């Protein structure tokens, strides 16, 4: 059944036949002898055994042209010759083409032709692409001219017909036509050389084939004559019989006879000793490839010498006289016939009557495949050796060891069995027997008897045998043994050992050195090292490092874990070091998932290092690592990631980075400092910025760099005009000065340095003065002096404290003396605590030792100190109603998630930041225990006792008081839950509505002056805030006559142009009581006509006539951006502007937005003179600048200050703290329980509220 490919081939040949039938085509001429009737049959015969895939895709003209070209080459071939042509056909020259060069051969059919031709082409390195070799029956005339192709007729089915030999004419010739396509070659000289080489090979084939029977007969004749020939007296009969059996065995198709010749051994004049042996050919005895006699010896023209014998070393030539009947070895040259192996050499010596060696009968050829597969027990010569090996080893053939040894000999290289002496063979075979199933490499080296080569048997674990290993072994053997070429064969079975047989040939005439056992051991050791697999080295290194038991356990887990790329880049010893890091992670406590290692690789150039990151759990993002390393002052020049998959299916990762760092990193301990710094940044204990360059550049550790970073962050908040980048660069440019600044900080603040007294500090200050004088840049001088100023102004720090785990804090607290920092913006507080960490930054400003104020969760990361300073100004005024002076604190979370995505996570991170901030304050605050001042541990104080630290809630921290008190109680702080007012055991300002109620007292006063009673008459309001807020929400519920026209917060804009007071009041109360409500929750069906709720993210907001009328917008305005609309709301012509939000929305016309310092509200801020409301109620802080208030009041507006309006909150907190301080002493004495104290506090809520509101009323 034909396949599609077969059908395609048939169709192609049909088309090719039509090319010839249609006359000249493509430059073709008519072909004599191939008429249309025989052409098709010729093509079918020519391509009969050609694979379809070798023809498909070819042009029919080229298929026709190749066959006809070969036919023309066969046109004339004299008897006993071969026609060879090598050419590169082209359409221009030949009428057809081929993508390769073409070899064409026409010769008599005989064995070995195709093999011999292709072997010769391969020997020359010619790539072979297609081979076509039809057998063609022809008739020729006496001159060799082609008369006809006899089997070219087609049968009835269109395929070439076949004739029986009896049907062929007596003058028919069977020829082999060979077409080989090789790599394209256009050099004519090369093509000529290929032709000459192939003619030589074809001649060898012809001679070998023609004389094969004669050579076989010679072997049998010699076998028959041996018993009657003279021999040496010491030659045993057994050897003669063995030689006879071997010759008969060879003649029984176990040997491919290629050449035969007889030689005479004579003496000729030599060098020093006067004579030397000469082996001369007996003329006329040559057969096969030895048919042609060699050149004659110059002293004896009648006796041609043996060139191979002359090339032997002198010691080897002497072996010709040895009384050994048989010579079994390898010739010096490869066979050109059949297969390209080195020729097998079988010699039978001749003796004279005196028992002297007088000649040799030499057979050259190749052992047949049958010779290699026949049992060693049936091969002459070998079977005797096998028996002697078994007997010498003391094993019975039927014993277990005997059978194993016999199997070793059965599979032993057959050539080696012929050539290896029995004693050496027994030694090797028994050694291999004991080696079985042992994973080790062994070398067995044998020197050729005639000094031409070494035979090396190498046994090695099968899994170690690779091409790369073999090549390494070959190079070592060549180097050690002086080899010029190496041949090899490999043998693999199910055994754990592989066997490699190498034949290492030396230069002709070279003398092989005598190798001692020590030499062989040394070579074997080199081979062992070369064949050692990475896994072997790993196991050995692991054993040496961990001991056998632990190593075995680790090997089970990691042997197959390392990828090939890792093995190529890392030594086994390095892998053991890496494994130890991974094991630390595997057994580490939860949360620790990485290790690092900075190292200097062997042979590294100046500044070249490598850095490894070890990771479990999940891979590392390279985009995260690379900037981090760059900011540590190194350049990443390459990276190599590896994933390790362990036997338990877990994955680990190793990332190996090539680094270029300063040639001489500052400090001998730079490796530990670099690793610690990277770890600190990676784990979030340090930020990733250019301050980290000081680790290598200035020899600092990461915590010293953190101190400088904290000061820089403070200076930026304090109003420094220099960017953080400029500060980083300045410190890096002035390394000596930077180190002096750190040394000064440590000399002043480190408890361990206090014994040195002031001399150390004075010396550092003097040295700093000198260093600063050398700074050329004015800007850099100012930056460095600002660092010096704040370091000198530092009163306390927690930098040298330890946490409960004995580790340094992950944050830094600095208590500063603002009066010693001249560049601080006014007013300068009496005390300031700056808290810094990668997670949070915060500041606490106090204007006296006894001061109080809230802590704000700020969203103004760039200038929150400015915000807090503005708040504390108002706080100073508020606190006139109480004893403590003003204080205010604020913090920003630096790693907050997006609240729109996960509000719970956002809140959790905010609370964590708040706790860190509180801890930072308490770390450096004195405590009272039993009435005695107790100073914090490991804190050097440059100020007096300071125990009064009280905080309260503020924007963002309304529900955090309990959290603050928990932190204070964990410190054992003397105030207990009086530390932060408003907690669960305190007064809930939002629940009491106290801040809004206090501010409402001012609103009522302003409206009374206008003749309006806000509690009985409707009035219009616009506001800042939403109903979920304390001040805005409570405030908008303090009168049922409020008509809230518009409001906005950070999310929405609320519009209700003509609200019903009662309806809108009820809906606002619903929102106030709804947890986490926003304006979006307002029931839109209750809005008046034209009302709406719009997100601040909208591109524009439509404006209708109702909104225009309510907000006083010009006619014709149909839409506004959110920012424009919020400006309009602030300037709306209504009765009251109620500020319950965060931010500064009103300034004076003389102020710029930059003067205000609230960037987030620059787009919506208005001037005081533009306000059209009658009254402003400041429930929130800093809603207007002081100048904005004045400008508004000067234009007829009714307003107090935020300090007066919203002082009720701080007043309530002060009452709570004072009551708790009083009652806590009663609790401490045992006269009251905490539960009773809390009950009493709750019962006093209304009374405290009344007292506070009376103060607010009195202030108005």
Helices and strands as residue ranges (DSSP letters): H 4-21, H 36-46, H 52-55, H 60-73, E 83-87, H 91-94, E 101-108, H 113-123, E 128-132, E 135-140, E 146-149, G 165-167, E 172-182, H 188-210, H 212-225, G 226-228, H 237-249, I 250-254, E 255-269, E 275-281, E 287-288, E 296-297, E 300-304, H 307-310, H 314-317, G 318-321, E 326-334, E 342-351, E 357-367, H 369-373, G 376-378, H 382-393, H 400-410, H 414-419, H 422-435, E 442-447, E 453-461, G 462-464, H 467-481, E 485-491, E 497-505, H 517-531, H 534-546, H 548-558, H 564-569, H 572-586, E 594-599, E 608-616, H 622-630, E 635-645, E 651-660, H 670-682, G 690-693, H 694-697, H 702-717, H 724-733, H 735-749, G 751-756, H 757-773, H 778-792, E 794-797, E 812-816, G 818-820, E 831-836, E 840-846, E 851-857, H 864-878, G 879-881, E 885-893, H 903-923, E 927-929, E 932-934, E 950-952, H 961-970, G 976-978, H 989-992, H 994-1009, E 1019-1024, H 1030-1035, E 1042-1048, E 1052-1055, H 1061-1073, G 1079-1081, G 1084-1086, E 1092-1095, E 1101-1102, H 1105-1111, E 1119-1120, H 1122-1130, E 1136-1139, E 1146-1147, H 1153-1156, G 1159-1161, E 1166-1167, G 1168-1170, E 1175-1178, H 1186-1194, H 1202-1205, H 1208-1228, H 1234-1243, H 1245-1259
